[in-house]
Amino acid sequence: MEGIVYLEDGSVYKGKGFGKKGVAVGEIVFNTSATGYQEILTDPTNAGSIITMTYPVVGGTGTNSMESESSSVYARGFIVKSLSTISSNYLSEKDLEDMLKDKEVVGVAGVDTRSITRKIRSQGTMKCVMANIDISVDELKKLIEEEKEKEYNLVKEVSTKHFIHIPGLGPKIVVVDFGVKNSIINCLKNRDCEITIVPYNTSYKEIRSLNPDGVLLSNGPGNPKSVPEGIDLTKQLLGKVPVFGIGLGHQILALALGADTFKMKCGHRGVNHGVYDIERDKAFITAQNHSYAVKDQDLDKLGIIVTHKNLNDGTVEGIKHKYYPVFSVQFHPEGAPGPTDMEFVFDQFIDICVGKEVKYGA
């Protein structure tokens, strides 16, 4: 089964198809993780994306029912240099290709992923169409042009449609689901929180009726400015209840506080991103997955304090407010995949929720 990848700039890469037979159209990005492809594919943050893995061999540990970050594969397509035909892992239940067939995701292997990655780094993310069926380049080009005209509400696609209650004996936490990962929920469950997961467009009145001790704004896909419901909700929550944001939730909190965001050239995706914790005067390696970032401009005038910065490009990785009990991080403290060195931020959130005086980063 032949495979083909066509980029918005006209580049063509030919390889071998795997997974579902068909065509996938989306925004092509690259991820530098050497492991964790199952978590990456099932992370709702990747909705709308075609993922290129920079690590040369992918699939060697198979897949299982325990390590998915959601019940679906939200990535639209998957590109690898070499697809392993052997799953060497005692936890493996099925190989990667069978998983992609089951989840109806198109894959292409045997292409020059290094070339694709360098192109994205130099030119920025772009539209992409990939196929593992018989299709002409002219047809692929037409699909790219059609994709440019489309608008998607990615958060609506991945958010829960109903309230989900998880009992616990600890503080009551409302999770606003912009595309929350299972591992974030597990971090709260491990701290015995009583959790209510709510849709992205839940009203302030509905959340207040739950009498939460704190609100977590989850990770999710796309542009934070395309989620006005989340921004308006967060504005109403300020000063009323502790708020903690992760990923997209971090960006939404920043917008609610009056800051701005921008689209990065190629984003941060991987498990090896260095972050400087300013208040602890320490560096940490973090997992990241985002295309947008908070502008480091006039934040002090807005009462916003930058708590973390990226060690590679200096972008904002964490903020808190001078007066409100709110803070957020751009990286993923839960890892999955990746290091969990920063998981202690969940403990700091819980401490704030139960009324402890906490210096962020202490």
C-alpha positions in Angstrom: 0.0 0.0 0.0 1.7 3.2 -1.2 1.6 6.4 0.9 2.0 10.0 0.0 2.4 13.3 2.0 1.7 16.6 0.3 2.5 19.9 2.0 1.0 23.3 1.5 4.3 24.6 -0.1 4.0 21.9 -2.8 6.5 19.4 -1.3 5.7 15.8 -2.0 7.0 12.8 0.1 6.3 9.2 -0.9 6.3 6.2 1.4 4.3 3.3 2.5 0.8 3.5 3.9 -0.4 1.9 7.1 -3.4 2.2 9.4 -6.8 3.1 7.9 -6.9 3.4 4.1 -8.0 6.9 3.1 -7.0 10.5 3.1 -6.3 12.9 6.0 -6.1 16.7 5.9 -4.9 18.9 8.7 -2.1 21.0 10.1 1.3 19.2 10.1 3.4 19.4 13.2 6.4 17.5 14.6 6.9 15.8 18.0 10.4 15.1 19.3 9.4 12.4 21.8 11.3 9.1 21.5 8.5 7.2 23.3 4.9 7.8 24.3 3.3 7.7 20.8 0.1 6.2 22.2 -0.4 9.0 24.6 0.5 11.6 21.9 -2.1 10.1 19.5 -4.9 10.0 22.1 -4.2 13.5 23.5 -7.2 15.7 22.6 -4.7 18.6 22.3 -3.7 17.1 19.0 -7.2 17.4 17.4 -6.9 18.7 13.9 -3.1 17.8 13.6 -1.1 15.5 11.4 1.8 14.4 13.6 5.3 13.7 12.3 7.5 11.8 14.8 11.1 12.9 14.6 12.4 9.7 16.3 13.3 7.3 13.5 11.6 4.1 14.7 8.0 4.1 16.1 5.7 1.3 17.3 8.2 -1.0 19.1 6.2 -1.1 22.3 2.8 -1.7 20.8 -0.4 -0.2 22.4 -2.6 -1.1 25.3 -5.8 -0.1 27.0 -4.1 1.6 30.0 -2.0 4.3 28.5 -4.5 6.2 26.3 -5.2 9.9 27.3 -8.7 9.6 25.9 -11.0 7.1 24.3 -10.3 8.3 20.8 -7.3 9.1 18.6 -7.8 12.8 17.8 -4.7 13.3 15.6 -5.9 13.2 11.9 -2.8 11.5 10.6 0.5 9.9 11.7 3.8 10.1 9.8 6.9 8.1 10.8 10.3 7.3 9.3 10.2 3.6 10.2 7.2 1.6 11.5 8.2 -1.3 13.8 6.6 -4.6 12.9 7.5 -6.0 16.3 5.8 -5.0 19.6 8.2 -5.8 22.4 6.5 -4.9 25.6 4.8 -7.2 28.2 1.9 -4.7 28.4 1.3 -4.7 24.6 -2.2 -5.7 23.5 -2.1 -4.8 19.9 0.4 -3.2 17.5 0.3 0.4 16.4 -1.0 -0.3 13.0 -4.0 -2.3 14.3 -4.7 0.5 16.7 -4.8 3.1 13.9 -7.0 0.8 11.8 -9.4 0.5 14.8 -9.4 4.2 15.4 -9.7 5.0 11.6 -6.4 7.0 11.4 -4.4 7.3 8.2 -0.6 6.6 8.5 2.4 6.9 6.2 5.8 5.4 6.9 9.1 5.4 5.1 9.2 9.2 4.4 12.1 11.6 5.2 10.8 12.9 8.5 14.0 14.8 9.1 13.3 16.9 5.9 9.7 17.5 6.9 10.8 18.6 10.4 13.4 21.0 9.1 10.9 22.4 6.7 8.4 23.0 9.5 11.1 24.6 11.7 12.2 27.0 8.9 8.8 27.8 7.4 6.4 27.2 10.2 3.4 24.8 10.5 1.4 24.4 7.4 -1.5 22.6 5.9 -0.9 19.0 4.9 -2.8 16.2 3.1 -1.7 12.6 3.3 -3.1 9.5 1.8 -2.5 5.7 1.5 -4.9 5.2 -1.4 -4.5 5.8 -5.1 -4.9 9.6 -5.6 -3.3 12.2 -7.8 -1.2 15.1 -6.6 -3.7 17.5 -8.3 -6.4 16.0 -6.1 -4.3 16.4 -3.0 -3.6 20.0 -3.9 -7.3 20.6 -4.3 -8.0 19.2 -0.8 -5.3 21.5 0.6 -7.1 24.6 -0.9 -10.4 23.4 0.4 -9.0 22.9 3.9 -7.8 26.5 4.0 -11.4 27.7 3.7 -12.7 25.6 6.6 -13.0 26.6 10.2 -13.2 24.1 13.0 -14.3 24.3 16.6 -11.8 21.9 17.9 -12.6 22.3 21.5 -16.2 21.6 20.9 -15.1 18.3 19.1 -13.1 17.1 22.1 -15.0 18.4 25.2 -17.4 16.3 27.2 -21.0 16.9 26.4 -22.2 16.1 30.0 -21.2 16.6 33.6 -19.1 13.8 34.9 -18.8 13.3 38.7 -15.9 11.4 40.3 -16.3 11.0 44.1 -13.5 11.8 46.5 -13.0 12.9 50.1 -10.8 15.9 49.4 -11.5 19.4 48.0 -14.2 19.8 45.3 -12.5 20.6 42.0 -14.4 21.5 38.8 -12.5 20.7 35.6 -13.5 22.8 32.6 -12.9 20.3 29.8 -11.3 22.0 26.8 -9.8 18.6 25.9 -8.6 17.2 29.3 -6.1 14.3 29.4 -6.8 11.3 31.5 -3.5 11.8 33.3 -4.6 15.2 34.6 -7.8 13.7 36.0 -5.7 10.9 37.6 -3.4 13.5 39.3 -6.5 14.9 41.0 -7.9 11.5 41.8 -4.5 10.5 43.4 -5.0 13.5 45.7 -8.5 12.3 46.6 -10.2 15.3 45.1 -14.0 15.2 44.4 -14.0 16.0 40.7 -16.7 17.3 38.4 -15.8 17.5 34.7 -17.9 20.0 32.9 -18.2 21.0 29.2 -16.2 23.9 27.8 -19.3 26.2 27.5 -20.6 25.7 31.0 -21.9 28.9 32.6 -20.5 30.6 35.6 -23.8 30.2 37.4 -23.7 26.4 36.8 -20.2 26.1 38.1 -20.9 28.2 41.2 -23.9 26.0 41.9 -21.4 23.1 42.4 -19.7 25.1 45.2 -16.2 24.2 44.1 -13.1 24.8 46.2 -11.2 25.3 42.9 -11.5 25.3 39.1 -9.0 23.7 36.8 -8.9 25.0 33.2 -7.7 22.0 31.2 -5.4 21.6 28.2 -7.0 21.5 24.7 -6.4 22.1 21.0 -6.2 25.1 18.9 -6.3 28.9 19.3 -7.3 30.1 22.8 -9.0 33.1 21.2 -11.4 30.7 19.5 -12.9 29.8 22.9 -14.7 33.0 24.0 -16.9 30.9 26.3 -13.8 29.9 28.3 -12.4 33.4 28.5 -15.7 34.9 29.7 -16.1 32.2 32.2 -12.6 32.7 33.6 -13.1 36.4 33.9 -16.2 35.8 36.1 -14.2 33.3 38.2 -11.4 35.7 39.0 -11.4 36.5 42.7 -14.3 34.2 43.4 -12.5 30.8 43.5 -8.9 29.5 43.0 -8.1 28.8 39.3 -5.3 26.7 37.8 -4.7 26.4 34.1 -2.7 23.9 32.1 -1.8 24.3 28.4 -4.7 25.9 26.6 -6.2 26.6 30.0 -3.0 28.6 30.8 -3.5 30.7 27.7 -7.2 31.2 28.4 -6.4 32.4 31.9 -3.9 34.9 30.5 -6.4 36.3 28.1 -9.0 36.6 30.9 -6.4 38.6 32.8 -6.0 41.0 29.9 -2.8 39.6 28.3 -2.4 38.5 24.7 -1.4 35.3 22.9 0.3 34.6 19.6 0.8 31.6 17.3 4.3 30.2 17.4 6.3 29.4 14.3 6.4 25.7 15.0 5.3 25.3 18.6 6.6 23.0 21.3 5.9 19.3 21.1 8.0 16.8 23.0 9.1 15.5 26.4 12.4 17.3 26.6 11.7 21.0 26.9 13.8 22.8 29.5 11.9 25.3 31.7 13.3 27.8 34.2 11.3 28.1 37.4 12.1 31.7 38.4 11.0 31.6 42.0 12.7 28.3 42.8 15.8 29.3 40.7 15.8 25.8 39.2 15.5 24.2 35.8 13.1 21.4 35.0 12.6 19.2 31.9 9.0 19.2 30.9 6.5 17.7 28.4 4.9 20.2 26.1 2.3 20.2 23.3 1.2 23.6 22.0 1.2 26.0 19.0 0.3 29.2 20.9 2.0 31.1 23.7 1.4 34.1 26.0 2.9 37.4 24.9 5.5 38.6 27.4 4.3 42.2 27.0 3.1 44.6 29.7 2.2 41.7 32.0 3.3 43.6 35.1 0.8 46.4 34.4 -1.9 43.7 34.4 -0.8 42.3 37.8 0.6 39.2 36.1 3.9 37.7 37.3 5.8 35.4 35.1 6.8 32.3 37.1 8.4 30.1 34.4 10.2 30.7 31.1 11.3 28.4 28.3 15.1 27.8 28.3 15.2 27.5 24.5 13.3 30.5 23.2 12.4 32.5 26.4 8.7 32.2 25.9 6.3 32.4 28.9 5.8 29.0 30.6 3.9 30.0 33.7 2.2 32.9 35.4 0.4 33.9 38.6 -1.5 37.0 39.6 -0.5 39.6 42.3 -3.9 39.6 43.9 -6.1 36.8 42.6 -5.5 33.1 43.7 -4.9 32.0 40.2 -1.9 30.5 38.4 -1.1 28.5 35.3 1.6 26.6 33.4 2.1 26.1 29.7 3.8 22.8 30.1 2.2 19.5 31.2 3.1 18.7 34.8 1.4 15.3 34.5 3.8 14.2 31.7 2.1 11.3 29.9 4.3 11.0 28.0 7.3 12.7 29.7 8.7 13.7 33.0 6.6 14.3 36.1 9.1 16.4 38.0 6.7 19.3 38.1 3.7 17.3 39.3 4.0 19.2 42.6 2.1 22.1 41.1 -1.1 20.0 41.6 -0.2 19.9 45.3 0.1 23.7 45.3 -3.2 24.1 43.6 -4.8 21.8 46.3 -3.2 23.8 49.1 -4.6 27.0 47.7 -8.1 25.4 47.4 -8.1 24.4 51.0 -7.0 27.9 52.2 -3.4 27.4 52.8 -1.1 30.4 52.2 1.1 29.2 49.4 4.0 31.0 47.7 3.9 29.6 44.2 7.1 27.7 43.6 8.0 27.4 47.3 
